[in-house]
Amino acid sequence: MIPVLDTAVTGTTAEAAALAVFRRDYPAFATTSVLDDLRATEYGRLDAQGQTYLDYTGGSLYAESQVQQHRALLEQNVFGNPHSENPTSLAMSRRIEETRARILEFFNASPADYEVIFTPNATGALKIVGESYPFAPGSDYLLTFDNHNSVNGIREFARAKGATVSYVAAQPPDLRVDRDKLMAHLRETPTRATGGLGQERRRGLFAYPAQSNFSGVQHPLEWIAEAQALGWDVLLDAAAFAPTNRLSLDRWRPDFVALSFYKMFGYPTGIGCLITRKTALAKLQRPWYAGGTITFSSVQAAEGHGRGFYRSPGPAGFEDGTLDYLGIPAVDIGLRHLASIGMQTIHTRVTCLAAWLLNELAVLTHTNGVAMVRIYGPVDVHLRGASIALNLYDPTGQMIDSRLVERYANRIMLSLRRGCHCNPGAGEAALGISKAEMTGYFQNKDRLSYEEFLHIIDRRTAGVARVSFGVASTFADAYRFSAFVQTFRDVQVKELTAGPREVVDPGPPPTGQGQPSACSAQ
């Protein structure tokens, strides 16, 4: 029988009792009460529509005032395409440069050291690095298993230029990277070194996420300086980290940082950026040019020594075509919104909620004692973010397909995300899929239709469910998810195609069977 959560479960005395225990165990949560006020005003549409939103790693939510301020800005001004010197173009150019400055200020990045390149999203930022980085025979692209596909994809640019591609494994169950193994990779002499053994080698690019978009693991930012000291350039994917953590580029100084602003504050959804050290930017060599990236271009001089174009210096040489110039001021508005709340306030809140939920899920069992939940990654909040990857299991120990879990969550307007979350390395490590197994899936891909390939690989890689907290999250959201999971107690997979099941208030989750985790600053 399909589990169905009674809508009366939340808002009951059981939830009130659970909240009281939560506040006792996580006293730091009281310092984030401003976010309860904002939930009622700026994000009131959630409760008005009965929505439980737990997909902040997929995309954050925008405050009503962000949209209102942006609309007022557009209504009260006349802005033109910035690629000109007329009054409306100059007005827009000033707004764009003010937004660049706001981004650097928000991330504590000195304008003397860093530039901001606007992109469509974090993937666009990563593509710029991949296509422009000076990979060559004898250089290396080193990355962790735990990376988004947009970081994995850079390996195709590296291989095309003759560079070596290497991975450092993520180790279950916590899905962290062993530092000693990483340092061995960073130090080892390659078999194809430009200067030969004993001579100075050509390093390359090391890429990793500040926070895993799969498991929530936060990888040490200390790796940045350690890799740079050994001659590497460092690419930091901050897309999952920046929405709920302070990234200060005056302390941590990666060469490249990729961001998507919709993940930080929900609106606008078509703008990201690459924050790059000026010294690193000077190394990039774009393989083409486009409108907006050049100062002058010639058709007749195309075959000459200068190839008939002059690339614009700085960020302009990497911003293809016309920017989303009407959307860029909304980035400034969004950053001001987060700054008015305080990143530490957001961080404290989501860490407390994640700590509570991890503790509750870890002790849930069926009546026969079989664990209901398997969590991928750390089961506490030490060096981890507020994103939790998991699978549910029935009383026989059989995994419940995450697609079914998502389907039942949809019925009660609970938004989570399922799949491998564009992070195949972490997913393969978490689910125990071997290299030989994955290689076998791909060896015949060219002889299979898309549907045939999907059928073969889907049988083993159905993925996991992921819930994540963000700026508008409340205890009620966490409690509702815990109550939803409990509706699967004693339900076997074979029952999940039958009719709906009556569910009574499960009472407060079993607080106290595990130990509460600290939710102070990390």
C-alpha positions as CSV (number, residue, x, y, z in Angstrom):
1,M,0.0,0.0,0.0
2,I,1.3,3.4,-0.9
3,P,2.2,5.5,2.1
4,V,0.3,8.8,2.3
5,L,1.1,11.4,4.9
6,D,-2.0,12.8,6.7
7,T,-1.9,16.6,6.3
8,A,-2.9,16.9,9.9
9,V,0.5,15.4,11.0
10,T,2.2,18.8,10.9
11,G,1.0,21.5,13.2
12,T,0.0,19.0,15.9
13,T,1.0,18.8,19.5
14,A,3.5,16.1,18.5
15,E,5.3,18.6,16.2
16,A,5.2,21.2,19.0
17,A,6.7,18.7,21.4
18,A,9.4,17.8,18.8
19,L,10.1,21.6,18.3
20,A,10.6,22.1,22.0
21,V,13.1,19.3,22.2
22,F,14.8,20.6,19.1
23,R,15.2,24.1,20.5
24,R,16.6,22.6,23.7
25,D,19.2,20.4,21.9
26,Y,20.1,23.1,19.3
27,P,20.1,26.4,21.2
28,A,22.0,28.2,18.4
29,F,18.8,27.9,16.3
30,A,17.3,30.7,18.4
31,T,19.8,33.2,17.0
32,T,18.2,32.7,13.5
33,S,14.7,33.8,14.3
34,V,14.9,36.6,11.7
35,L,14.5,33.8,9.1
36,D,11.2,32.7,10.7
37,D,10.0,36.3,10.1
38,L,11.2,36.3,6.6
39,R,9.5,32.9,5.9
40,A,6.2,34.5,6.9
41,T,6.7,37.6,4.7
42,E,9.2,37.2,1.9
43,Y,8.5,33.5,1.4
44,G,4.9,33.3,2.6
45,R,3.8,31.7,-0.6
46,L,5.3,28.4,0.6
47,D,2.9,28.1,3.5
48,A,0.0,29.7,1.6
49,Q,0.2,26.9,-1.0
50,G,1.1,24.1,1.5
51,Q,4.5,23.6,-0.1
52,T,7.4,21.9,1.6
53,Y,10.5,22.9,-0.3
54,L,13.6,20.7,0.3
55,D,15.6,21.2,-2.9
56,Y,17.8,24.2,-2.1
57,T,20.9,22.6,-3.6
58,G,18.9,22.3,-6.8
59,G,18.0,26.0,-6.6
60,S,17.3,28.5,-3.9
61,L,14.1,30.5,-3.5
62,Y,13.8,34.2,-4.2
63,A,12.4,36.7,-1.7
64,E,9.4,38.7,-2.9
65,S,11.3,41.9,-2.3
66,Q,14.0,40.8,-4.8
67,V,11.5,40.7,-7.6
68,Q,9.7,43.9,-6.5
69,Q,13.0,45.8,-6.4
70,H,14.1,44.5,-9.8
71,R,10.8,45.4,-11.3
72,A,10.9,48.9,-9.9
73,L,14.4,49.4,-11.2
74,L,13.3,48.4,-14.7
75,E,10.1,50.4,-14.6
76,Q,11.8,53.6,-13.4
77,N,14.8,53.6,-15.8
78,V,15.7,53.2,-19.5
79,F,18.5,50.8,-20.1
80,G,20.2,49.9,-23.4
81,N,22.6,47.3,-24.7
82,P,25.9,48.2,-22.9
83,H,28.0,47.8,-26.0
84,S,27.7,51.4,-26.9
85,E,28.4,55.0,-25.6
86,N,24.8,56.4,-25.7
87,P,23.1,57.5,-22.5
88,T,21.0,54.3,-22.0
89,S,24.0,52.0,-22.7
90,L,26.3,53.9,-20.3
91,A,23.6,53.7,-17.6
92,M,23.5,50.0,-18.0
93,S,27.3,49.7,-18.1
94,R,27.5,51.5,-14.8
95,R,25.1,49.0,-13.3
96,I,27.1,46.0,-14.6
97,E,30.3,47.3,-13.2
98,E,28.6,48.1,-9.8
99,T,27.4,44.5,-9.8
100,R,30.9,43.2,-10.5
101,A,32.2,45.3,-7.5
102,R,29.3,43.9,-5.3
103,I,30.3,40.3,-6.1
104,L,33.9,41.0,-5.2
105,E,32.9,42.7,-2.0
106,F,30.5,39.9,-1.1
107,F,33.3,37.3,-1.4
108,N,35.9,39.5,0.2
109,A,38.0,39.5,-3.1
110,S,40.3,42.4,-3.7
111,P,39.7,44.1,-7.1
112,A,43.5,44.3,-7.4
113,D,43.7,40.5,-7.5
114,Y,40.4,39.2,-8.9
115,E,38.1,39.7,-11.9
116,V,34.5,38.8,-12.4
117,I,33.4,37.2,-15.7
118,F,29.6,36.9,-16.1
119,T,28.4,33.6,-17.5
120,P,25.0,31.9,-17.9
121,N,25.6,29.6,-14.9
122,A,28.4,27.7,-13.1
123,T,28.6,25.3,-16.0
124,G,29.3,28.3,-18.3
125,A,32.1,29.4,-16.0
126,L,33.6,25.9,-15.9
127,K,33.4,25.7,-19.7
128,I,35.5,28.9,-20.1
129,V,38.2,27.4,-17.9
130,G,38.1,24.0,-19.7
131,E,38.3,25.4,-23.2
132,S,40.8,28.1,-22.4
133,Y,43.2,26.5,-20.0
134,P,46.7,25.7,-21.5
135,F,46.5,22.0,-21.3
136,A,49.4,20.3,-23.2
137,P,51.3,17.0,-23.4
138,G,53.0,16.6,-20.1
139,S,50.5,18.7,-18.1
140,D,47.8,17.2,-15.9
141,Y,44.1,17.6,-15.1
142,L,43.6,16.2,-11.6
143,L,40.1,16.0,-10.0
144,T,38.3,14.2,-7.3
145,F,35.7,11.5,-7.9
146,D,33.2,13.9,-6.1
147,N,32.6,16.5,-8.8
148,H,29.7,17.8,-10.9
149,N,29.5,16.6,-14.5
150,S,30.4,20.1,-15.6
151,V,33.8,19.7,-13.9
152,N,34.2,16.1,-15.2
153,G,33.5,17.4,-18.7
154,I,36.7,19.5,-18.6
155,R,38.6,16.2,-19.0
156,E,37.5,16.2,-22.7
157,F,39.3,19.5,-23.3
158,A,42.4,18.2,-21.4
159,R,42.5,15.0,-23.4
160,A,42.1,16.8,-26.7
161,K,45.2,18.8,-25.9
162,G,47.2,15.7,-24.9
163,A,47.1,16.3,-21.1
164,T,46.9,13.4,-18.6
165,V,43.6,13.1,-16.6
166,S,43.7,11.6,-13.1
167,Y,41.0,11.0,-10.4
168,V,41.3,10.8,-6.6
169,A,38.8,8.5,-5.2
170,A,36.1,9.3,-2.6
171,Q,36.0,6.7,0.1
172,P,32.7,5.3,1.5
173,P,30.9,5.5,3.8
174,D,31.7,9.2,4.5
175,L,32.6,9.8,0.8
176,R,35.6,12.0,1.8
177,V,38.9,12.1,0.0
178,D,41.9,10.7,1.8
179,R,44.3,13.6,2.2
180,D,47.4,11.4,2.0
181,K,46.3,9.9,-1.3
182,L,45.4,13.4,-2.7
183,M,48.9,14.7,-1.7
184,A,50.5,11.7,-3.4
185,H,48.7,12.6,-6.6
186,L,49.7,16.3,-6.3
187,R,53.3,15.4,-5.7
188,E,53.9,12.4,-7.9
189,T,56.2,12.7,-11.0
190,P,54.2,11.8,-14.1
191,T,55.4,9.2,-16.6
192,R,55.3,11.9,-19.3
193,A,57.1,14.9,-17.8
194,T,58.3,17.7,-20.0
195,G,61.7,17.9,-18.4
196,G,62.3,14.3,-17.7
197,L,62.9,12.6,-14.3
198,G,64.5,14.9,-11.7
199,Q,63.7,18.1,-13.6
200,E,61.0,20.6,-12.8
201,R,57.7,19.2,-14.1
202,R,54.8,21.0,-15.7
203,R,51.9,21.0,-13.4
204,G,48.3,21.6,-14.4
205,L,44.8,22.1,-13.1
206,F,43.4,20.6,-9.9
207,A,39.6,20.8,-9.6
208,Y,37.2,20.0,-6.7
209,P,34.0,21.2,-5.1
210,A,34.0,23.2,-1.8
211,Q,30.8,21.2,-1.1
212,S,29.5,18.1,-2.7
213,N,26.2,18.6,-4.5
214,F,25.6,14.8,-4.0
215,S,26.4,14.1,-0.3
216,G,26.9,17.5,1.3
217,V,30.5,16.7,2.2
218,Q,32.7,19.8,2.5
219,H,36.2,19.2,1.2
220,P,39.0,21.2,3.0
221,L,39.7,24.6,1.6
222,E,43.2,24.2,2.8
223,W,43.8,22.1,-0.3
224,I,43.9,25.2,-2.3
225,A,47.1,26.6,-0.9
226,E,48.7,23.1,-0.6
227,A,48.1,22.4,-4.3
228,Q,49.3,25.9,-5.3
229,A,52.5,25.5,-3.3
230,L,53.2,22.4,-5.4
231,G,52.7,24.3,-8.7
232,W,49.0,23.6,-9.5
233,D,46.3,26.0,-10.5
234,V,43.2,25.4,-8.5
235,L,39.6,25.4,-9.8
236,L,37.0,25.5,-7.0
237,D,33.4,24.7,-7.7
238,A,31.5,26.7,-5.1
239,A,28.0,26.3,-6.6
240,A,26.7,24.1,-3.7
241,F,28.8,25.8,-1.0
242,A,28.1,29.5,-1.5
243,P,24.4,29.5,-0.8
244,T,24.8,28.7,2.9
245,N,28.5,29.3,3.7
246,R,30.8,32.2,3.8
247,L,33.5,32.0,1.1
248,S,36.2,34.6,1.8
249,L,38.7,35.0,-1.1
250,D,41.0,37.1,1.1
251,R,41.7,33.9,3.1
252,W,41.2,31.2,0.5
253,R,42.7,32.1,-2.8
254,P,41.7,29.7,-5.6
255,D,42.7,30.6,-9.1
256,F,39.1,30.0,-10.5
257,V,35.8,30.0,-8.7
258,A,32.5,28.9,-10.4
259,L,29.1,30.1,-9.2
260,S,25.4,30.1,-10.1
261,F,23.5,32.9,-8.5
262,Y,20.1,31.2,-8.7
263,K,21.5,28.6,-6.3
264,M,22.3,31.4,-3.8
265,F,19.1,33.5,-3.9
266,G,16.8,32.1,-6.5
267,Y,16.5,35.0,-8.9
268,P,17.6,35.6,-11.6
269,T,18.1,32.1,-13.1
270,G,20.3,32.8,-16.1
271,I,23.4,34.3,-14.6
272,G,26.5,32.9,-13.0
273,C,30.1,34.0,-12.9
274,L,33.7,32.9,-13.0
275,I,35.7,34.7,-10.3
276,T,39.3,34.4,-11.4
277,R,42.7,35.7,-10.1
278,K,44.1,38.1,-12.6
279,T,47.3,36.0,-12.8
280,A,45.3,32.9,-13.7
281,L,43.2,34.8,-16.2
282,A,46.3,35.8,-18.1
283,K,47.0,32.1,-18.7
284,L,43.7,31.4,-20.5
285,Q,43.7,31.1,-24.2
286,R,40.3,31.1,-25.8
287,P,39.9,28.9,-28.9
288,W,37.5,31.3,-30.6
289,Y,36.1,34.8,-30.5
290,A,32.6,36.1,-30.6
291,G,30.6,39.3,-30.6
292,G,31.4,41.2,-27.4
293,T,34.7,39.6,-26.8
294,I,36.8,41.6,-29.3
295,T,37.7,45.2,-29.9
296,F,38.1,44.8,-33.7
297,S,37.7,42.1,-36.3
298,S,38.6,41.9,-40.0
299,V,37.5,39.5,-42.7
300,Q,40.3,40.4,-45.1
301,A,43.1,40.0,-42.6
302,A,41.8,36.7,-41.3
303,E,44.7,34.7,-43.0
304,G,47.4,37.1,-41.8
305,H,49.7,36.8,-38.9
306,G,47.3,38.5,-36.4
307,R,44.4,36.3,-37.6
308,G,42.3,39.4,-38.1
309,F,41.0,40.1,-34.6
310,Y,42.0,41.9,-31.4
311,R,40.6,40.4,-28.3
312,S,39.2,42.7,-25.6
313,P,41.3,42.6,-22.4
314,G,40.0,41.4,-19.1
315,P,36.5,39.9,-18.5
316,A,35.1,41.3,-21.7
317,G,37.3,38.9,-23.7
318,F,35.4,36.0,-22.1
319,E,31.8,37.3,-22.1
320,D,30.4,36.0,-25.3
321,G,27.8,38.1,-27.1
322,T,25.5,40.4,-25.3
323,L,25.2,39.8,-21.5
324,D,21.9,39.4,-19.8
325,Y,22.2,43.1,-19.0
326,L,18.7,43.6,-17.7
327,G,19.1,40.6,-15.3
328,I,22.5,41.5,-13.9
329,P,21.2,44.2,-11.6
330,A,19.0,41.5,-9.9
331,V,22.3,39.9,-8.9
332,D,23.2,43.0,-6.9
333,I,19.8,43.0,-5.3
334,G,20.1,39.3,-4.4
335,L,23.5,39.7,-2.8
336,R,22.2,42.7,-0.8
337,H,19.4,40.5,0.4
338,L,21.7,37.8,1.7
339,A,24.0,40.3,3.2
340,S,21.1,41.9,5.1
341,I,20.4,38.5,6.7
342,G,24.0,37.5,7.2
343,M,25.6,34.3,5.8
344,Q,26.4,33.2,9.3
345,T,22.7,33.3,10.3
346,I,21.8,31.2,7.3
347,H,24.6,28.8,7.9
348,T,23.7,28.3,11.6
349,R,20.0,27.7,10.7
350,V,20.6,25.1,8.0
351,T,23.3,23.3,10.0
352,C,21.0,22.9,13.0
353,L,18.2,21.6,10.8
354,A,20.5,19.2,9.0
355,A,22.0,18.0,12.3
356,W,18.5,17.2,13.7
357,L,17.3,15.5,10.6
358,L,20.5,13.4,10.3
359,N,20.0,12.3,13.9
360,E,16.4,11.4,13.4
361,L,16.8,9.5,10.2
362,A,19.8,7.5,11.5
363,V,17.7,5.8,14.2
364,L,14.5,5.0,12.2
365,T,13.8,1.3,11.9
366,H,11.0,-1.0,10.9
367,T,9.2,-3.0,13.6
368,N,11.5,-5.9,12.9
369,G,14.6,-3.8,13.6
370,V,15.7,-3.3,10.0
371,A,17.0,0.2,9.3
372,M,14.6,2.3,7.2
373,V,17.2,4.8,5.9
374,R,20.7,4.6,4.5
375,I,22.5,8.0,4.5
376,Y,25.3,8.6,2.0
377,G,28.1,10.7,3.4
378,P,28.7,11.8,7.0
379,V,26.0,11.2,9.6
380,D,26.9,14.3,11.5
381,V,27.5,18.0,10.5
382,H,31.2,18.1,10.9
383,L,32.6,19.4,7.6
384,R,29.4,18.8,5.8
385,G,26.6,21.0,4.4
386,A,22.9,20.9,4.8
387,S,22.3,18.5,1.9
388,I,21.4,14.9,2.7
389,A,21.5,12.0,0.2
390,L,19.7,8.9,1.2
391,N,17.7,5.8,0.2
392,L,14.8,4.2,1.9
393,Y,14.6,0.4,2.6
394,D,11.7,-1.9,3.3
395,P,11.5,-4.4,6.2
396,T,13.1,-7.1,4.0
397,G,16.1,-4.9,3.4
398,Q,15.2,-4.2,-0.2
399,M,15.9,-0.6,-1.4
400,I,12.8,1.4,-2.4
401,D,13.5,3.0,-5.8
402,S,14.1,6.7,-5.3
403,R,11.7,7.4,-8.2
404,L,8.9,6.0,-6.1
405,V,9.9,8.0,-3.1
406,E,9.8,11.2,-5.2
407,R,6.4,10.2,-6.6
408,Y,4.9,9.8,-3.2
409,A,6.5,13.1,-2.0
410,N,4.9,14.9,-4.9
411,R,1.5,13.8,-3.7
412,I,1.9,15.9,-0.5
413,M,3.6,18.9,-2.2
414,L,7.0,18.0,-0.8
415,S,9.8,18.9,-3.2
416,L,12.9,16.8,-3.0
417,R,15.3,15.7,-5.8
418,R,16.3,12.2,-6.8
419,G,18.9,10.7,-9.2
420,C,22.7,10.8,-9.1
421,H,22.6,14.6,-9.2
422,C,25.0,15.0,-12.1
423,N,27.8,13.7,-9.8
424,P,28.6,10.2,-11.1
425,G,31.8,9.7,-9.1
426,A,30.2,10.2,-5.8
427,G,27.1,8.2,-6.9
428,E,29.2,5.3,-8.0
429,A,31.3,5.3,-4.8
430,A,28.1,5.6,-2.7
431,L,26.2,2.8,-4.4
432,G,29.3,0.5,-4.7
433,I,29.4,0.3,-8.5
434,S,32.8,-1.0,-9.7
435,K,34.9,0.4,-12.5
436,A,34.5,-2.9,-14.4
437,E,30.8,-2.7,-14.1
438,M,30.6,0.9,-15.4
439,T,33.0,0.2,-18.2
440,G,30.8,-2.7,-19.2
441,Y,27.8,-0.5,-19.4
442,F,29.5,1.9,-21.8
443,Q,31.5,-0.5,-24.1
444,N,28.5,-1.2,-26.4
445,K,26.8,2.2,-26.1
446,D,27.4,3.0,-29.8
447,R,25.4,-0.1,-30.9
448,L,22.5,0.6,-28.6
449,S,19.7,3.1,-29.0
450,Y,19.3,5.7,-26.2
451,E,16.3,3.8,-24.8
452,E,18.2,0.5,-24.8
453,F,21.3,2.0,-23.1
454,L,19.1,3.8,-20.5
455,H,17.3,0.5,-19.8
456,I,20.6,-1.3,-19.1
457,I,22.2,1.3,-17.0
458,D,19.1,2.3,-15.1
459,R,18.8,-1.1,-13.5
460,R,21.9,-0.4,-11.4
461,T,22.0,3.4,-11.1
462,A,18.5,4.4,-10.1
463,G,20.1,7.0,-7.8
464,V,19.3,8.4,-4.4
465,A,16.9,10.9,-2.9
466,R,18.3,14.2,-1.8
467,V,16.9,16.8,0.6
468,S,18.5,20.1,1.3
469,F,17.9,23.2,3.4
470,G,18.3,26.8,2.6
471,V,17.5,30.4,3.4
472,A,13.7,29.9,3.9
473,S,13.8,26.5,5.7
474,T,12.0,26.0,9.0
475,F,11.8,23.2,11.6
476,A,8.4,22.4,10.2
477,D,10.0,21.5,6.9
478,A,12.4,19.1,8.5
479,Y,9.7,17.6,10.7
480,R,7.4,17.0,7.8
481,F,10.1,15.1,5.9
482,S,10.9,12.9,8.9
483,A,7.1,12.2,9.3
484,F,6.9,11.4,5.6
485,V,9.8,8.9,5.8
486,Q,8.0,7.2,8.8
487,T,5.0,6.5,6.6
488,F,7.1,3.8,4.9
489,R,7.5,1.9,8.2
490,D,6.7,-1.8,7.7
491,V,5.7,-1.3,4.0
492,Q,7.3,-3.7,1.6
493,V,8.3,-2.8,-1.9
494,K,5.8,-5.2,-3.4
495,E,3.0,-3.3,-1.6
496,L,3.9,0.1,-3.2
497,T,1.8,-0.4,-6.3
498,A,-1.4,-1.0,-4.3
499,G,-3.9,1.6,-3.0
500,P,-3.3,4.4,-0.5
501,R,-2.6,3.6,3.1
502,E,-4.2,5.4,6.1
503,V,-1.5,7.0,8.1
504,V,-2.0,8.5,11.6
505,D,0.1,11.1,13.3
506,P,3.4,9.2,13.9
507,G,4.1,11.3,16.9
508,P,7.4,13.1,17.4
509,P,10.4,11.3,15.7
510,P,12.5,9.4,18.2
511,T,14.5,12.3,19.5
512,G,17.1,11.3,22.1
513,Q,17.9,7.8,20.7
514,G,20.9,9.5,19.0
515,Q,23.1,12.4,20.1
516,P,22.4,15.9,18.8
517,S,25.2,17.3,16.7
518,A,26.7,20.7,17.2
519,C,25.4,23.4,14.7
520,S,28.0,26.1,15.4
521,A,30.0,27.7,12.7
522,Q,32.3,25.5,10.6
